[in-house]
Every structure is written in C-alpha cells, then in structure tokens.
C-alpha cells in the first residue's frame, strides 16, 4: 500500500480515537426504546405444535393467503442449511444488546431531523444469506437479516465476491438501516445523467451523516478506512477525470457500472484502477452535497427535491487538494 495512505489512515484513526462523538442533549433526551424481536431464535425453538403461537406473534410472516405455511415451516425446520444458519446466527448474535443501543441512537437522530418518524417494529431473521436484501422496511416493520452480518470471512460467504463480503459484518448493520431511511426521505427523480446519479447518492450519504455521526464516515459509504483515505487523497484527480472527459452531463449508462455500483474498483481504464475503491461517483456526489449544504440555507425537504444540476451549480464545488 502507498506509504501516504498508510500515514493518512494512521492519522485518521488517531483523530477518531481522540474525538469521540458526544450526542447533543436535544437528541439524547428524545424518548426512544428499541427491542429487537428475534424471529430467528423463536422459530428455532418452536416445534410444529407451537406454530400457531408463532403466527400470532409474527402475523406478517403468515398471511392468510399462505394456506400451507405450516408445511413450509415444518420443511424449513428439517432443512440442514436453515438449521445451520440459525445456529451460526445465534453464535454470532447470542443477544442484540449492542445493536439495540445503536439502533436507539440512530432512531433518535432520525426523529430529531424528521419529527414524523415512528419507531418501527424491528425483527431479526435469517434469509439464506440474501445479501441483496439485508435490511427491509415495510409498513413500519424493519427486517434485519442477521445471517448477512456474520463476519466478512464467515464460511457461508465463500464464493461471494470479496468487495461484497467485506461489508457482511455486524459493524455495518447501522449503516444499512440508516440508508434504508435516507432513501425513504429523498425524493426520487429522473437520473439519466451522470451528475444526477452522483447527487442522488450524495443526498443519501449526507442524510447518513446526520443520522449516524457516531459511526465512521467510511462505514457510511461502505468503505474500509484505507479505501476512504484513497478517495480523499485522490478527490481532485477523480474530479479532473470526470470534467476533462465531459462525463458530468453524459447519459452513457455504462458510467453507472464504472463509478456508482458496488465493485472491487472503479473503472477509469488507467493504471490506478486496481488501487481505487468502487463507488467513487457516490463519494464525489457526497462531497458536492456537503459543499452545497455549507453554502446554502435550505431545509432537508428542499435538499430532497432540488435537481441534481441546480444543486451542483449552487454548490460551487471545488475538490479538496
């Protein structure tokens, strides 16, 4: 690794250790209590005779349209993979005390900025490692697939690309929950141009700044500390690349895969590709939105609805050097 990145990571960790986040009183005093319901453990401990009690406790998992739910559950209890998933999840998460404390703090921050926020019913479950749907929110029920957070090197994740499995760890739960809510509060508009996609992701990451300041910036975007430092050190070069090639207002659909998608690296088609993390377009969108909010007195609702082009122009963005 480049010695500049090693030094920068060391300094970043030193600063983060010396500047521990302190929750403002007006947020700390918000009444909020989180009790994660363990469907995974309740199901594991249930037998066929107690399915009715399970259905009463979790009616959304047993809608009346599912006429054969008992037989499906009975088969699941005999499935060796399902049983192992439940056992491994209980080993990694014998309880969710730390996660409940973090969720409570997260929800307090969201409530502070969005008073209409309602504390959801939070349920932990297993999903056969469906890492594309780690966290789901529907009808104010928040589902967390804890079998997708067992640790980056867990045996269940063999065969999953490393750039994905890197975030299959318990430390990433809060970031994923925060993203679900950030997406809820950001208006969806047309995103044909590259700049619009950048700004859309930037808005989401800006809300995550507000929602989870007690976690690292790197975790908010899903970077390692080294990847985050690389993006910081190369921000100016990335920006120059986009501007010099007239990419900002391009509608080339390949740009999304090259610079926005989760990937092992970004695709500049240069020697630095293998050094770069994926999602550098999201990172720059984040920086643009930050500068916009620093220079403009707007509400979060206005931030949500403003177009990517207008936000970019009013941000007067200049990359860090």
N, C-alpha and C positions, 0 to 999 in steps of 0.2 A: 504494500500500500504506500502511496505517496507520503513522504515524511510530513508535508504540510497538512495533510488530512489527519495523520496521527496526532500532530500537535494541536490541531483545531479541536479534535474530539476530546483530547485531554482537557483543554481549557474549557470546553463546553460542559463536560462532566464536573469539573471543579466549580464552575459558576452555579450549576444546577444544585450541587450539594450545599453550597453556601447560601442560596437564596430559596429557601423552602417556601412554598406558596402558603399564604395565610388567607383563609376565607373571610371576606368582608362581613362585618356584623349583620348588615341588612340581608345578606344571603344566608348566613349561618342560622339566623333566627327564624327562617321560614319553616313552618311546620311540615314535615315530610317523614314518612316512615315506609320502609321497603321490606317486604317479607317475601322472598322468592319461594314459590311453590315448587316442590321437587316432584314433578310428574315422573321423572326417570326413576327415582327411588320408590315412589308409591307403586308404580307399575311393576317394578322388580319384586317388591314384597307382596304383591297381590296374587291370589290364586283365582281360578275360574269362578269360584263361588262368591268372590268379593268384587267381581266386575261391576255389579250394579252400584256399589258404593263409589267405585272409581268414576263411573259415568256421572253420578250426581255431583262429585267434586270437580270434575272437568267436563262439563256438558258440551263444550265446543269441540272436544275430540270424539264425541259420539253423537252426531246429529241423527235425528230420526230417519233421515234418508239412507243412513248406513244400516241396512237391515241385518247384515251379517257381521257386525262389529265384534261380537263375542268370539266368533270363529277366527276372525283376523287377529284378534288379541291373543287367543289361545295358540295360534300358529307362531306368533311373534315370540311368545314365551318359550317355545321349543326351538327357535332358530338360534343356532350356536353363535353366529355373529352378533345377533342382537343381545344375547346374554353377555357376551364378552364386552360389547360396547358399554352396557350398563355397569358391568363390574369395573372396567377401566375408568369410566367417568366417576364412579364413587370413590375410586382410589385417589384420583387427582383432585376431586372436589368432595371430600367427606362432608364438608359443610360449605356454605357460601357466605360466611360472615364478612370476609374482606370485600367480596363483590357487592354485597348488600350495602356496606358502608359507602363504597364508591358510587353505586347507583343512587343512593340517597343524596350524596353531594352533587352528582350530575343533575338530578331532577330539581334540586333546589336552585341551581344555576339557571336551568331552563325556565323554571317558574318565575324567577326574577325578571328575565327578559321577555317572557311570554306568559302573562298572568292567567291566561285562559288554559294553560297546561293543566291536565288532570293526571294525577298519579296513576299509572297503569297497573293492571294485574300482571305480575311478572312470573313466568313459568319456565323452568328449566326442563329440557327433554333431550333425547337423542334422536338423530335423523339419518343414521347410516353415513355419517361424515359428509353431509351435503354442504360443502364449504361455500357454495354459491348462495346459500340462504342461511347464513349463520345467525342472523337476527331478523325477526319479522315482527311488524306491528300491525295489528288489525283489530278494529273495534275496541281500542284501548287495552288490548291484551298483547303483552310483549313476550314473544317466544325467543328463548336463547338456547341454541343447540350446543350444549356443553361438550358434546363429543367432537366438536370442531375447535376446541381450545385445550387440547390435552398436552400440548408442547410440540414445538417445531420438529423435534426428532422422534416423535412417537411412532411406534411400529405401524399404526393404522395409516400413517401418511406416506408410507413408502410408495413410490410411483407418482406421487403428486409433485408437480414442479416445485423446486426449492423456493422460487420467488413467491409462491402461494403459501407453502407450508411454513415459511418464515413467520407469518402472522397467525398461525393456528396455535396460539398460546393464550393463557388466561389474561396476560397483561393487555391484550388487545380488545377485550370484551367491551370496556367502557368506550373506546374509540368507535367501535362498530355500532353500539347503541346510540352514541351521540350523532353519528352520521345518519342513522335512520330518522332521528328527529330533525336534524338540519335539513334533510331533503324534504321533510314534511312542510317546513316553513319557507322554503324557497320556491317561488312561482316558476312553473315550467313554461318555457317559451321556445321559439324556434332556435335551433342550434346548428344551422347548416354551415356557418363559417367557423373557422378555427378559433378566432378570438371569442366568439360566443360560447364555445365549449370551454375554453380556458376560464372565462369569467364565471360561468355556471359552477364549475368545480371550485373556483376561488371563493365564491359566496358560501358554499357548503363548508369549506375549511375555515373561513372567517367565523362562521357561527360555532364551529367546533372550538375555536379559540375562546369564545365567550362561555361555552358550555363546559369545557373541561380544562381550565387553566391549571388545574392541579396535576395534570399529566404532561408529558413532554410534547414539544412541537413535533418531533419525529414520529411519535406514536399517532398523532392526529392524522398524518398523511399516510402512515403505514410504512415508514422508512426505518431502517436501522439508524443509529447515531452516525455511522460512517457515511451512509447514503445521504442523510440530511446535510451533513457538513459538505459533501461533494457538491450538492445543489447550491449551497450558499456560496462556496468558493468559485463556482462556475456560472453564477447567475448572469453576469454581464455577457459572457461568451454565448450562452444559450440564447439570450435575447438578441444579440447581434446576428446569430444564425437565422432566427425567425424573421427578423426585419430585412436583412440583406437578400433573402430569398423570397420576399413578398408572401410569406405564409399567413400572416395575421388574418387577412380577409379572404383567404382561399377557402373554397368549398370542396377541396380534394378530400375525399372520405378516407384516404389512406393515412392522413395526418393523425386521426384519432387513434389508430392502432400503433402508430410510431411514437406518439408523445403523450397520449392520455391514458391508455389502457395499462392495467397491471401487467408488467412484463419484466423479464430478467434485466433488461437495459433499454434505453431509448435508442431510436434508430436515426442517427444523424448521417449514417453511411460515412463515418470518419473513424480514425484510429481510436478516438476517445469512447466509442460506443461501449466497449466492454468495461470501461471504468464507470460509466454512468448508471444511475438507477432508472427504472421506468418512471412514467408519470411526471416527467419534468414540465410538461404543459400545465398540469394541475398546480405544480409548485409555483410557476410564474403567474398563473391566474390568481393564486392566493396572495402573492406579493402585490399584484396590481390592485386587488380589492382592499388590501390593508392600506395602501397609499391613498386610495380613493376615500376611505373612511377617515383617515387622518386629516384630509384636506377639505372634506365636505360635511356639513352638519345635516345629516339625513337620518331618518328613523330606520329601524330594521325592516319595516314594511316597505319603505321606499327602496331600500337596498334590494329587497326581494324582487321588485317589479321592474327596476331600471334595466334598460337593454345593455347588452354587452358592449356595444360600440360607444354608447353615451358614457357608460361608466369608465371605459378605457380612456376616452378623451378627457374626461374631468379628473381622472386620477393623476394626469401629468406624470405618468410612471417613468422613473429612471432607475435602472438596475443598480444594485449595490456593486461596488468595485473593490 
